[in-house]
Amino acid sequence: MNALAQECEGVEAPVSWDLMLKIVCRHLNIAVSTSRDIKRILKTHSCGKVVQKLLQCSLQNEQYKNVCGGVLMAIRKCFQDTILTREVHNQRLSIFLFRCLELHASDPQFRDLLLYCLFEFAKPELTTSKCQHEQAYAGTAKLVHLIPDYVDNPQMLQVLLGTLHRYLYSFGSVPHTTGSSADLSVLEYLELPLLVKSLIPLIDSAKSPGLLSWETVDHVSGILSWIAYHQSSAFEGPESADLLSVFAAFLLSPSPSIRCRGLLGLLNYHSPDYIRHIRLCDPRIVARVLSTVDADKRFQGGLSTVLPTFTPESIRKRYHNPSVKTYCDGSPFNTYEAALRIAEFELHGPRDASESFAYPFFRLFGGLLWNIDAPLVDDLEAALRFHKKDFEADVVRMAMLNLISRALVTTGGPGSLSGTLYATNLARKRAAADGMRRWPDHYYFYYSTVASRTGIRNHEIVLRGLACKGNPHLRTLMMYESALNLFNMAVTFLALTPFGGPLWETGAQHLKEAEICAVATLELLKPDVAEHYILRNISCLIRIITRVPTFGSCRLSTLMDELGSTSSTLLSEKCLLFPELSRATNDFLALYPITLKTWLPLITRMEAMEHVIREDAEFVSIYRRTSSDDQIYRTLPSLEREELCCAWCSGYSVGLKKCSRCGKVKYCGKEWCVFLRFIVFVNRC
């Protein structure tokens, strides 16, 4: 035992962690207790040396609990400054924290200190997504088993739940640049089913009759909605209906954010876990908006099989020697005629309503083919290009990519995501973008671009597309996709971003815009097509999210009847467009009686929560605004700390660097913090 360990371990109980901090700092010859100490470290550029000393001390003394406590206190002091925090992350001190959890978790006092450190360590804006991911994988299962120990300790329970909430968010924030589904197997070891069963009693009045706080509801609802996204099987089993009924309860709650989480949970539960990139209300929308990394640009897979490059010679050879020459019955297949029929269908729509629910393979291809795959798509495109119909060739390529993607979603599995599914969806985006550039006066590729992705730039694309002339069918479909895009962003922003922040306010505005767009589009759509039923369904859900607290029983019953009518039609017609929507709606309707019986006390108690009252009032205020074009300003820190806070992450540091361009705003690191491109800042350069 070294001198440091002897002095620390010789202190009699109860141990003061502040005392342990002083002893550790004295032995390591460092000072981190005051802001003056931190400023001196930054001025002398000794952040790395200080953190290195703490790391070496932790490695040499991990078996001594009191020494570890002093190191943890020093780490917490470092967390008061953004630049020092980054150095702590860079030197991977999180490994030390989880090692402490294994060695000394039996001591409640030490465990509380450790949980505070883990909570602060998991703050998303102060570390890279990769570090967040590593911490979440290492810590989630360990923390799940601690929940029963803190049921009667509200303060520490919030710290524990807050850390788990950050961990579950981090799983959705890491860009999948390879399209790999390897993380799906790892998720099996995170004890998410146990986490679901541990969380629900915390908000069930019958099982926890004590005081229910907003923080508990906030964390539990957020964690459950993320679990439904990552591992929907966590809600399956004999008690499936009881577990899922909590999402129906959230959807009927007085909080707009919680209502969105309820819908998000049901939608994610009915979306296969291996589909990460094409689902209604994809939670990763938030991470993509906040991230400066474009996962699509960093995709390492090949796109040559789904986006080939043709030359005049290859077109001629392909046309005269196609890969598909006959139908299943042996009769000859005319590639060119089939390609023309497909282009006609894409540009002018289905012949009747039934073709809007199920793709008319037999009519368009002229018979039954063995497979719809990349070689066949190449045949169709080459036939059109051989006859100098380049626009139609681009349309057919886009249409076939959409068709293959839909087929992979409905018939694929986890193995599909690692290659074909991700590559196909990335090819859809690129083909749509290329089409817009090549054919700027045609509706089709503006519509395809909006349909292939969700994001804030879609509004600009829709406006450009609507400036094109002709083709009312595609104009209507583009408005339909615009309504879906606004709805997707609104639900995810409201559900997953902090109340009162710029994205939360944007979500409330988008929800209003989605409702207006849906009403206008419903007037243009034929009343018996699939898109009409989907948009009616979404329109009903928007009314639930925006108005459910004001509904009487009769009005709610009428709305539920309309929801039931639309979802039953979509289910009976086996609609392949967003099947998770009709299934989630059907679940909500089926679980409604159980919800009223089990969760009415929760809904009632939430009505009296001060945060819920403020949130609902703010939501109503935003929703009633006549203009949705108000500039959104980032909430700046208080004036006392404004000069010492990073202009992007709001992290406090006395070592910030001024922007070399304007000399006004300050950052904790140019590679670390950047402005969001769509938010207008007060001090923007």
VOGU-3710 file (C-alpha; in Angstrom, 3 decimals, decimal comma):
1> mnalaqeceg> 0,000/0,000/0,000  1,479/3,327/-1,063  1,466/6,517/1,008  -1,640/7,909/-0,692  -3,620/4,747/-0,088  -2,444/4,536/3,546  -3,564/8,077/4,304  -6,938/7,756/2,542  -7,810/4,318/3,876  -6,803/5,373/7,377
11> veapvswdlm> -9,608/7,939/7,576  -12,368/6,803/9,909  -15,986/6,524/8,764  -18,061/8,387/7,799  -15,724/9,362/4,976  -15,803/12,903/3,567  -15,222/12,841/-0,183  -14,091/16,471/-0,084  -11,347/15,395/2,296  -10,383/12,548/-0,028
21> lkivcrhlni> -10,172/15,096/-2,877  -7,739/17,266/-0,890  -5,534/14,285/-0,024  -5,431/13,015/-3,620  -4,677/16,481/-5,023  -1,889/17,003/-2,464  -0,217/13,697/-3,300  -0,552/14,273/-7,068  0,563/17,917/-6,767  -2,466/19,237/-8,658
31> avstsrdikr> -5,266/21,697/-7,801  -8,747/21,493/-9,337  -11,031/22,671/-6,530  -11,671/26,293/-7,540  -12,275/28,216/-10,753  -8,892/29,891/-10,204  -7,267/26,434/-10,172  -9,022/25,516/-13,437  -7,999/28,793/-15,055  -4,369/28,185/-14,079
41> ilkthscgkv> -4,475/24,711/-15,664  -5,859/26,137/-18,912  -3,400/29,039/-18,967  -0,436/26,708/-18,581  -1,850/24,245/-21,143  -1,532/21,436/-18,601  -4,974/19,823/-19,029  -3,443/16,653/-20,438  -0,880/16,357/-17,626  -3,474/16,826/-14,875
51> vqkllqcslq> -5,848/14,252/-16,330  -2,924/11,873/-16,972  -2,003/12,031/-13,274  -5,579/11,216/-12,312  -5,597/8,314/-14,765  -2,344/6,857/-13,413  -3,562/7,273/-9,843  -6,812/5,463/-10,672  -4,941/2,548/-12,274  -2,565/2,160/-9,316
61> neqyknvcgg> -5,212/2,459/-6,591  -8,441/1,061/-8,033  -8,704/-1,474/-5,178  -8,748/1,309/-2,567  -12,246/2,739/-2,293  -11,362/6,012/-0,569  -8,630/6,843/-3,090  -11,090/6,119/-5,895  -13,561/8,462/-4,203  -10,977/11,256/-4,196
71> vlmairkcfq> -10,224/10,674/-7,890  -13,965/10,730/-8,676  -14,315/14,055/-6,881  -11,400/15,442/-8,930  -13,096/14,238/-12,118  -16,309/15,979/-11,075  -14,344/19,201/-10,577  -12,928/18,798/-14,088  -16,484/18,463/-15,408  -17,098/22,093/-14,446
81> dtiltrevhn> -15,033/23,168/-17,471  -15,814/22,018/-21,019  -12,185/21,828/-22,191  -11,076/19,792/-19,176  -14,116/17,562/-19,618  -13,068/16,818/-23,170  -9,610/15,817/-21,961  -11,173/13,462/-19,413  -13,133/11,842/-22,241  -10,122/11,676/-24,542
91> qrlsiflfrc> -8,088/9,790/-21,937  -10,913/7,293/-21,446  -11,435/7,701/-17,702  -14,907/6,193/-18,225  -13,196/2,783/-18,030  -12,116/3,649/-14,491  -15,684/4,577/-13,540  -17,127/1,258/-14,690  -14,276/-0,578/-12,963  -15,248/1,183/-9,735
101> lelhasdpqf> -18,839/0,057/-10,267  -17,636/-3,533/-10,346  -15,315/-3,267/-7,320  -17,064/-0,952/-4,855  -20,790/-0,871/-5,714  -21,715/-2,439/-2,364  -20,977/0,828/-0,512  -24,090/3,073/-0,936  -22,209/6,317/-0,235  -19,508/5,545/-2,808
111> rdlllyclfe> -22,085/4,292/-5,311  -24,009/7,588/-5,100  -20,838/9,546/-5,884  -20,123/7,198/-8,769  -23,635/7,629/-10,215  -23,222/11,412/-10,215  -19,972/11,001/-12,157  -21,566/8,626/-14,673  -24,457/11,046/-15,188  -22,097/13,946/-15,876
121> fakpelttsk> -19,870/11,741/-18,029  -22,842/10,861/-20,267  -23,682/14,475/-21,156  -24,035/14,198/-24,956  -22,776/17,630/-26,003  -19,477/17,177/-24,149  -18,227/14,041/-25,869  -18,144/12,360/-29,251  -20,904/10,007/-30,317  -18,389/7,149/-30,354
131> cqheqayagt> -17,470/7,740/-26,687  -21,151/7,981/-25,764  -21,769/4,694/-27,517  -18,928/2,944/-25,687  -20,121/4,222/-22,308  -23,689/3,150/-23,031  -22,659/-0,367/-24,009  -20,448/-0,693/-20,932  -22,871/0,766/-18,412  -26,497/0,128/-19,367
141> aklvhlipdy> -26,856/-3,434/-18,064  -24,965/-2,559/-14,853  -27,247/0,387/-14,103  -30,442/-1,536/-14,895  -29,743/-3,839/-11,940  -29,406/-0,857/-9,583  -32,939/0,502/-10,124  -34,575/-1,522/-7,296  -32,022/-0,123/-4,823  -33,117/3,471/-5,523
151> vdnpqmlqvl> -36,898/3,216/-5,711  -37,157/4,902/-2,289  -34,469/7,508/-3,003  -36,061/10,032/-5,416  -32,980/12,215/-5,824  -30,592/9,408/-6,771  -33,296/7,683/-8,821  -33,418/10,741/-11,105  -29,635/10,606/-11,517  -29,788/6,910/-12,382
161> lgtlhrylys> -32,708/7,295/-14,813  -31,128/10,375/-16,363  -27,948/8,422/-17,097  -29,904/5,545/-18,653  -31,911/8,054/-20,709  -28,675/9,519/-22,094  -27,327/6,037/-22,813  -30,418/4,988/-24,774  -30,292/8,250/-26,754  -26,629/7,656/-27,594
171> fgsvphttgs> -27,429/4,310/-29,259  -29,530/6,211/-31,758  -27,047/9,036/-32,329  -24,127/7,051/-33,748  -24,114/7,243/-37,569  -24,186/3,815/-39,203  -21,687/4,544/-41,930  -21,494/0,945/-43,089  -25,142/0,060/-42,810  -24,088/-2,732/-40,476
181> sadlsvleyl> -26,543/-4,363/-38,098  -23,834/-5,716/-35,800  -25,142/-3,611/-32,909  -28,424/-5,548/-32,935  -26,699/-8,596/-31,460  -24,960/-6,487/-28,805  -28,273/-4,941/-27,745  -29,387/-8,376/-26,583  -26,928/-8,102/-23,672  -28,154/-4,740/-22,377
191> elpllvksli> -31,008/-6,183/-20,290  -33,593/-3,976/-22,014  -36,532/-6,339/-21,277  -35,603/-6,169/-17,581  -35,332/-2,391/-17,870  -38,887/-2,183/-19,259  -40,235/-4,272/-16,378  -38,287/-2,154/-13,867  -39,456/1,208/-15,236  -43,196/0,729/-15,612
201> plidsakspg> -43,869/0,208/-11,854  -42,163/3,558/-11,178  -45,067/5,422/-12,827  -47,842/2,970/-11,927  -49,821/4,509/-9,067  -50,982/1,101/-7,879  -47,381/-0,096/-7,466  -45,765/3,192/-6,379  -48,407/5,225/-4,531  -45,866/7,819/-3,375
211> llswetvdhv> -45,252/11,252/-4,853  -44,779/11,005/-8,635  -42,468/13,654/-10,076  -42,308/15,061/-13,590  -38,653/14,016/-13,809  -39,597/10,369/-13,306  -42,305/10,502/-15,978  -39,962/12,341/-18,336  -37,114/9,840/-18,012  -39,303/6,730/-18,014
221> sgilswiayh> -41,288/7,788/-21,093  -38,120/8,783/-22,950  -36,306/5,545/-22,139  -39,304/3,373/-23,082  -39,730/5,091/-26,463  -36,040/4,469/-27,235  -36,264/0,818/-26,149  -39,163/0,330/-28,587  -36,851/1,606/-31,313  -33,774/-0,414/-30,395
231> qssafegpes> -35,345/-3,704/-29,287  -39,088/-3,992/-29,766  -38,999/-7,590/-28,486  -38,419/-6,140/-24,993  -42,185/-5,493/-24,881  -43,186/-8,969/-26,018  -44,310/-11,860/-23,851  -47,322/-12,834/-21,726  -47,665/-9,272/-20,388  -47,294/-7,602/-23,793
241> adllsvfaaf> -50,673/-5,827/-23,703  -50,015/-4,421/-20,219  -46,552/-3,216/-21,220  -47,719/-1,601/-24,464  -50,682/0,044/-22,767  -48,245/2,535/-21,224  -47,718/4,031/-24,701  -51,476/4,427/-25,116  -51,516/6,149/-21,721  -48,745/8,508/-22,847
251> llspspsirc> -50,760/9,309/-25,986  -53,688/10,385/-23,788  -51,600/12,354/-21,286  -51,840/16,148/-20,767  -48,229/16,704/-21,923  -47,624/17,270/-25,675  -44,105/15,833/-25,430  -45,287/12,688/-23,665  -48,130/12,255/-26,177  -45,563/12,280/-28,981
261> rgllgllnyh> -43,480/9,717/-27,099  -46,516/7,480/-26,809  -47,049/7,562/-30,566  -43,324/7,157/-31,197  -43,229/4,095/-28,955  -46,112/2,360/-30,763  -44,691/3,180/-34,213  -41,233/1,929/-33,279  -42,628/-1,217/-31,705  -44,238/-2,128/-35,038
271> spdyirhirl> -41,159/-1,273/-37,136  -38,631/-4,130/-37,510  -35,494/-3,458/-35,487  -33,247/-4,043/-38,503  -34,869/-1,139/-40,389  -32,952/1,901/-39,171  -33,318/4,299/-42,073  -36,825/4,108/-43,525  -39,575/4,261/-40,954  -42,260/6,710/-39,992
281> cdprivarvl> -41,042/9,123/-37,279  -37,470/7,815/-37,230  -35,903/8,930/-33,901  -32,550/9,373/-35,621  -33,904/12,477/-37,340  -32,901/14,455/-34,239  -29,373/13,040/-34,218  -28,968/13,729/-37,934  -30,062/17,351/-37,512  -27,643/17,915/-34,629
291> stvdadkrfq> -24,760/16,024/-36,225  -22,146/17,465/-38,562  -21,381/13,972/-39,882  -23,181/12,839/-43,038  -23,370/9,063/-42,625  -24,424/8,638/-46,243  -21,233/10,308/-47,500  -19,141/8,020/-45,295  -20,908/4,841/-46,412  -18,244/2,235/-47,170
301> gglstvlptf> -20,352/-0,189/-49,235  -20,559/-0,295/-52,999  -23,421/1,253/-54,957  -22,411/-0,049/-58,363  -24,982/-2,843/-58,268  -27,893/-0,457/-57,720  -26,565/2,676/-59,475  -24,553/1,417/-62,484  -22,926/3,661/-65,062  -24,020/3,078/-68,673
311> tpesirkryh> -22,054/3,818/-71,833  -23,490/3,798/-75,378  -21,799/0,446/-75,997  -23,045/-1,135/-72,749  -26,578/0,129/-73,500  -26,538/-1,495/-76,922  -25,214/-4,800/-75,570  -27,664/-4,849/-72,664  -30,638/-4,073/-74,878  -29,850/-6,838/-77,352
321> npsvktycdg> -28,864/-9,349/-74,684  -30,956/-8,669/-71,532  -30,548/-10,786/-68,413  -34,296/-11,502/-68,283  -35,681/-12,871/-71,551  -38,806/-14,850/-70,564  -41,660/-14,947/-68,077  -42,058/-17,811/-65,628  -44,203/-19,676/-68,168  -41,493/-19,436/-70,820
331> spfntyeaal> -43,159/-16,817/-73,030  -40,918/-13,936/-74,245  -40,553/-10,834/-72,069  -40,599/-7,465/-73,862  -38,353/-5,269/-71,735  -39,030/-2,011/-73,568  -42,833/-2,235/-73,404  -42,696/-3,102/-69,691  -40,402/-0,127/-69,042  -42,836/2,235/-70,806
341> riaefelhgp> -45,759/0,944/-68,717  -43,777/1,440/-65,498  -42,842/5,011/-66,480  -46,489/5,756/-67,319  -47,603/4,391/-63,929  -45,015/6,456/-62,051  -45,784/9,702/-63,851  -49,594/9,505/-64,044  -50,618/7,225/-61,205  -52,634/4,027/-60,802
351> rdasesfayp> -55,597/3,043/-62,956  -57,772/2,344/-59,938  -57,659/2,536/-56,144  -56,516/-1,083/-55,699  -53,208/-0,267/-57,425  -52,454/2,366/-54,783  -52,482/-0,302/-52,056  -50,523/-3,019/-53,892  -48,061/-2,482/-56,726  -49,564/-3,846/-60,006
361> ffrlfggllw> -46,660/-6,144/-60,897  -48,573/-8,367/-63,306  -50,098/-5,523/-65,338  -46,929/-3,444/-65,593  -44,530/-6,262/-66,379  -47,026/-8,031/-68,640  -46,769/-11,341/-66,823  -45,142/-13,171/-63,932  -41,362/-12,889/-63,543  -39,123/-14,965/-61,317
371> nidaplvddl> -37,507/-12,000/-59,576  -37,446/-8,193/-59,392  -33,732/-7,509/-58,890  -30,866/-5,257/-59,985  -30,177/-7,044/-63,332  -33,829/-6,628/-64,345  -33,691/-2,928/-63,445  -30,600/-2,564/-65,622  -32,479/-4,231/-68,511  -35,410/-1,816/-68,181
381> eaalrfhkkd> -33,166/1,251/-68,028  -31,005/0,134/-70,965  -34,095/-0,480/-73,132  -35,329/3,075/-72,574  -31,915/4,657/-73,095  -31,461/2,662/-76,310  -34,653/4,349/-77,609  -33,391/7,799/-76,461  -35,882/8,069/-73,610  -33,440/9,231/-70,961
391> feadvvrmam> -36,011/10,937/-68,717  -38,196/7,823/-68,611  -35,053/5,736/-67,941  -34,231/7,826/-64,881  -37,854/7,570/-63,710  -37,854/3,765/-64,040  -34,534/3,475/-62,201  -35,970/5,549/-59,344  -39,221/3,563/-59,325  -37,431/0,220/-59,205
401> lnlisralvt> -35,178/1,346/-56,349  -38,308/2,300/-54,400  -39,845/-1,077/-55,202  -36,761/-3,080/-54,178  -36,464/-1,077/-50,954  -40,103/-1,740/-50,078  -39,669/-5,451/-50,827  -36,593/-5,674/-48,579  -38,462/-3,970/-45,745  -41,443/-6,318/-45,914
411> tggpgslsgt> -39,629/-9,578/-46,663  -36,063/-8,957/-45,471  -34,356/-9,540/-42,159  -31,367/-8,346/-40,143  -28,970/-9,656/-42,768  -30,463/-7,361/-45,393  -29,440/-4,211/-43,546  -25,725/-4,967/-43,713  -25,665/-4,553/-47,469  -28,531/-4,359/-49,892
421> lyatnlarkr> -31,126/-2,475/-47,842  -28,839/0,349/-46,762  -27,211/0,600/-50,195  -30,607/0,634/-51,921  -31,914/3,457/-49,757  -28,761/5,475/-50,201  -29,056/4,868/-53,957  -32,649/6,175/-53,816  -31,436/9,458/-52,326  -28,632/9,852/-54,830
431> aaadgmrrwp> -30,783/8,902/-57,817  -33,440/11,429/-56,740  -30,828/14,181/-56,271  -29,251/13,398/-59,659  -32,713/13,478/-61,253  -33,411/16,942/-59,839  -30,194/18,234/-61,348  -30,794/16,618/-64,751  -34,503/17,438/-65,006  -35,115/20,652/-63,015
441> dhyyfyystv> -38,450/21,363/-64,739  -40,058/18,003/-63,936  -42,069/17,242/-60,807  -41,053/13,610/-60,482  -37,607/13,936/-58,953  -38,587/16,673/-56,519  -41,315/14,325/-55,317  -38,839/11,399/-55,198  -36,319/13,424/-53,200  -38,879/14,360/-50,549
451> asrtgirnhe> -40,154/10,755/-50,458  -36,665/9,286/-50,011  -35,686/11,222/-46,887  -36,928/13,265/-43,960  -35,320/16,577/-43,088  -35,504/20,323/-42,772  -34,312/20,883/-46,364  -37,399/19,202/-47,794  -39,452/22,393/-47,440  -37,145/24,186/-49,879
461> ivlrglackg> -37,299/21,232/-52,307  -41,104/21,176/-52,174  -41,277/24,888/-53,002  -38,967/24,380/-55,974  -41,005/21,410/-57,132  -44,332/23,206/-56,868  -42,959/25,862/-59,236  -42,978/23,241/-62,018  -45,973/23,193/-64,349  -48,359/20,384/-65,219
471> nphlrtlmmy> -48,926/16,882/-63,789  -51,492/17,375/-61,006  -50,963/13,738/-59,880  -47,321/14,311/-58,917  -48,127/17,722/-57,459  -50,631/16,080/-55,099  -48,185/13,322/-54,170  -45,511/15,901/-53,387  -47,887/17,689/-51,023  -48,678/14,305/-49,458
481> esalnlfnma> -44,969/13,601/-48,899  -44,501/17,123/-47,538  -47,221/16,505/-44,942  -45,522/13,231/-43,950  -42,152/14,980/-43,689  -43,534/17,709/-41,436  -45,344/15,136/-39,294  -42,181/13,020/-38,940  -40,085/15,968/-37,793  -42,798/17,367/-35,521
491> vtflaltpfg> -43,333/14,147/-33,564  -39,626/13,361/-33,160  -38,614/16,926/-32,249  -41,389/17,253/-29,663  -40,728/13,793/-28,229  -36,938/13,764/-28,066  -35,655/17,330/-27,636  -35,735/19,482/-24,477  -38,879/21,500/-23,771  -38,508/25,154/-24,745
501> gplwetgaqh> -35,452/24,564/-26,934  -35,298/25,622/-30,591  -35,979/22,127/-31,939  -38,930/21,632/-29,587  -40,472/24,899/-30,765  -39,743/23,935/-34,363  -41,552/20,646/-33,748  -44,655/22,443/-32,480  -44,636/24,697/-35,548  -44,138/21,748/-37,896
511> lkeaeicava> -47,105/19,956/-36,342  -49,339/22,904/-37,168  -47,925/23,035/-40,705  -48,443/19,280/-41,089  -52,108/19,612/-40,142  -52,660/22,457/-42,617  -50,831/20,565/-45,370  -52,763/17,352/-44,640  -56,144/19,117/-44,855  -55,207/20,746/-48,176
521> tlellkpdva> -53,875/17,481/-49,613  -56,911/15,448/-48,556  -59,064/17,718/-50,714  -56,925/16,823/-53,753  -56,520/13,072/-53,205  -59,109/10,604/-54,432  -61,068/9,387/-51,385  -60,459/5,678/-52,005  -56,666/5,594/-52,528  -54,127/4,417/-49,959
531> ehyilrnisc> -52,546/7,862/-49,526  -55,940/9,308/-48,579  -56,426/6,758/-45,789  -52,860/7,241/-44,518  -53,256/11,015/-44,412  -56,642/10,742/-42,669  -54,997/8,511/-40,092  -52,202/11,020/-39,539  -54,685/13,888/-39,392  -56,533/12,089/-36,570
541> liriitrvpt> -53,279/11,498/-34,694  -52,357/15,180/-35,029  -55,698/16,113/-33,477  -55,018/13,729/-30,583  -51,533/15,187/-30,014  -52,738/18,796/-30,202  -56,196/18,673/-28,615  -56,764/15,558/-26,502  -56,831/17,453/-23,146  -59,793/19,517/-24,413
551> fgscrlstlm> -61,797/16,586/-25,806  -64,987/15,429/-24,173  -65,911/11,749/-24,248  -68,227/12,163/-27,277  -65,657/14,019/-29,355  -62,917/11,533/-28,479  -65,223/8,641/-29,324  -65,943/10,138/-32,770  -62,218/10,560/-33,404  -61,516/6,980/-32,316
561> delgstsstl> -64,193/5,734/-34,731  -62,520/7,603/-37,591  -59,128/6,174/-36,603  -60,616/2,693/-36,510  -62,146/3,105/-39,955  -58,911/4,235/-41,617  -56,631/1,701/-39,905  -58,982/-1,234/-40,598  -59,084/-0,298/-44,291  -55,299/-0,105/-44,502
571> lsekcllfpe> -54,948/-3,447/-42,706  -57,622/-5,241/-44,726  -56,146/-3,998/-48,010  -52,666/-5,089/-46,822  -51,235/-1,693/-47,647  -47,450/-1,772/-47,959  -47,045/1,967/-47,338  -46,039/2,545/-43,692  -47,615/-0,630/-42,268  -46,396/0,397/-38,807
581> lsratndfla> -48,880/3,309/-38,853  -52,013/1,186/-39,210  -50,701/-1,398/-36,728  -49,801/1,241/-34,143  -53,220/2,873/-34,535  -54,933/-0,494/-34,239  -52,970/-1,200/-31,029  -53,951/2,162/-29,570  -57,624/1,463/-30,212  -57,400/-2,071/-28,805
591> lypitlktwl> -55,482/-0,932/-25,700  -57,753/2,033/-24,984  -60,030/0,175/-22,486  -57,021/-1,275/-20,615  -55,421/2,158/-20,574  -58,408/3,835/-18,941  -58,561/1,095/-16,332  -54,852/0,961/-15,492  -53,372/4,363/-16,257  -56,084/6,923/-15,487
601> plitrmeame> -54,450/7,744/-12,101  -51,174/8,563/-13,878  -52,941/10,837/-16,375  -54,808/12,558/-13,540  -51,657/13,121/-11,481  -49,827/14,542/-14,485  -52,535/17,180/-14,955  -51,469/18,808/-11,675  -47,730/18,863/-12,455  -46,356/22,382/-12,814
611> hviredaefv> -44,078/21,427/-15,720  -46,960/19,868/-17,663  -49,083/22,994/-17,192  -46,262/25,243/-18,454  -45,461/22,945/-21,360  -49,063/22,697/-22,500  -49,493/26,474/-22,305  -46,339/27,051/-24,364  -47,404/24,447/-26,917  -50,842/26,032/-27,320
621> siyrrtssdd> -49,229/29,461/-27,661  -46,926/28,280/-30,472  -49,706/26,342/-32,162  -51,985/29,378/-32,268  -49,446/31,659/-33,901  -50,639/32,939/-37,245  -47,154/32,783/-38,778  -44,774/29,843/-38,729  -41,902/31,876/-40,129  -40,763/33,374/-36,827
631> qiyrtlpsle> -37,020/33,251/-36,379  -35,905/30,784/-33,750  -33,221/31,972/-31,435  -31,092/29,722/-29,359  -31,604/30,321/-25,657  -28,404/31,898/-24,432  -26,994/31,349/-20,930  -27,553/33,923/-18,223  -25,655/37,193/-18,642  -23,370/36,427/-15,711
641> reelccawcs> -21,897/33,373/-17,511  -22,604/34,295/-21,140  -19,064/35,497/-21,855  -17,628/32,205/-20,558  -19,964/29,819/-22,395  -19,430/28,160/-25,753  -21,716/29,719/-28,363  -22,897/26,287/-29,534  -22,878/23,721/-26,714  -23,249/26,319/-23,881
651> gysvglkkcs> -20,472/24,496/-22,040  -18,769/26,657/-19,419  -15,007/27,209/-19,689  -12,558/29,940/-18,827  -10,385/28,851/-21,775  -12,724/29,542/-24,705  -11,376/30,668/-28,077  -12,788/33,622/-30,003  -14,048/33,145/-33,529  -11,292/34,364/-35,852
661> rcgkvkycgk> -13,892/35,661/-38,310  -16,102/37,937/-36,190  -14,099/38,165/-32,956  -17,324/38,085/-30,909  -18,607/34,575/-30,334  -16,483/32,040/-28,450  -16,072/28,291/-28,857  -14,556/25,488/-26,807  -12,985/24,068/-29,995  -13,535/24,658/-33,707
671> ewcvflrfiv> -13,578/20,937/-34,477  -15,991/20,366/-31,623  -18,704/22,999/-31,907  -20,431/24,404/-34,980  -23,640/26,306/-35,622  -26,734/24,429/-36,647  -27,358/25,550/-40,195  -31,039/26,320/-39,739  -31,036/28,188/-36,417  -30,500/31,941/-36,376
681> fvnrc> -28,250/32,980/-33,475  -28,163/36,409/-31,928  -24,368/36,675/-32,362  -24,100/34,770/-35,632  -20,984/35,592/-37,648
//
